[in-house]
Amino acid sequence: MKNKIIDIIINFIVRSILGLGLIFFINEFLTTRGYDVLVGLNFVSLLTSGILGIPGVCMLYGIAAFHFL
């Protein structure tokens, strides 16, 4: 039981770090191309990327793109 909880916590931390790194690099790429569709690096994006992973990051950019329209 204890190992399962530790695995879940480590999985969440790894997803969060990778998700925030991905958001940072996508933001930099979009900025160099002149697009205004950016996602902020904050607690909500940390939770979203930590819980949902890469699909969560895609969802954040989808919401930002929809807001851009």
C-alpha positions in Angstrom: 0.0 0.0 0.0 2.8 2.4 1.0 4.7 1.7 -2.3 1.6 2.4 -4.4 1.2 5.8 -2.8 4.9 6.6 -3.3 4.6 5.5 -6.9 1.6 7.8 -7.5 3.4 10.8 -5.9 6.5 10.2 -8.0 4.4 9.8 -11.1 2.6 13.1 -10.4 5.9 15.0 -9.8 7.5 13.6 -13.0 4.4 14.5 -15.0 4.3 18.0 -13.5 8.0 18.7 -14.2 7.8 17.4 -17.8 4.5 19.2 -18.4 5.8 22.6 -17.2 9.0 22.1 -19.2 6.9 21.3 -22.3 4.7 24.4 -21.7 7.8 26.6 -21.3 9.3 25.4 -24.6 6.1 25.6 -26.5 5.6 29.1 -25.2 9.1 30.0 -26.4 8.5 28.4 -29.8 5.2 30.2 -30.3 6.7 33.6 -29.2 9.4 33.3 -31.8 6.8 32.6 -34.4 4.7 35.6 -33.4 1.7 33.8 -32.0 -0.2 35.1 -28.9 -1.5 31.7 -27.8 0.4 31.3 -24.6 -0.2 29.2 -21.4 1.0 30.6 -18.1 3.2 28.7 -15.8 1.2 28.6 -12.6 -0.4 26.3 -10.1 -3.4 25.4 -12.3 -1.1 24.4 -15.2 1.0 22.4 -12.7 -2.0 20.5 -11.4 -3.4 19.9 -14.9 -0.1 18.6 -16.3 0.5 16.6 -13.2 -2.9 14.9 -13.2 -3.6 14.6 -16.9 0.0 14.6 -18.4 0.6 15.6 -22.0 -3.2 15.5 -22.9 -3.7 18.0 -20.1 -1.0 20.3 -21.7 -2.8 20.0 -25.0 -6.1 20.8 -23.4 -4.5 24.0 -21.9 -3.3 25.1 -25.3 -6.7 24.2 -26.8 -8.4 26.5 -24.2 -5.9 29.2 -24.9 -6.4 28.9 -28.7 -10.2 29.0 -28.2 -9.8 32.1 -26.1 -7.6 33.6 -28.9 -10.4 33.3 -31.4 
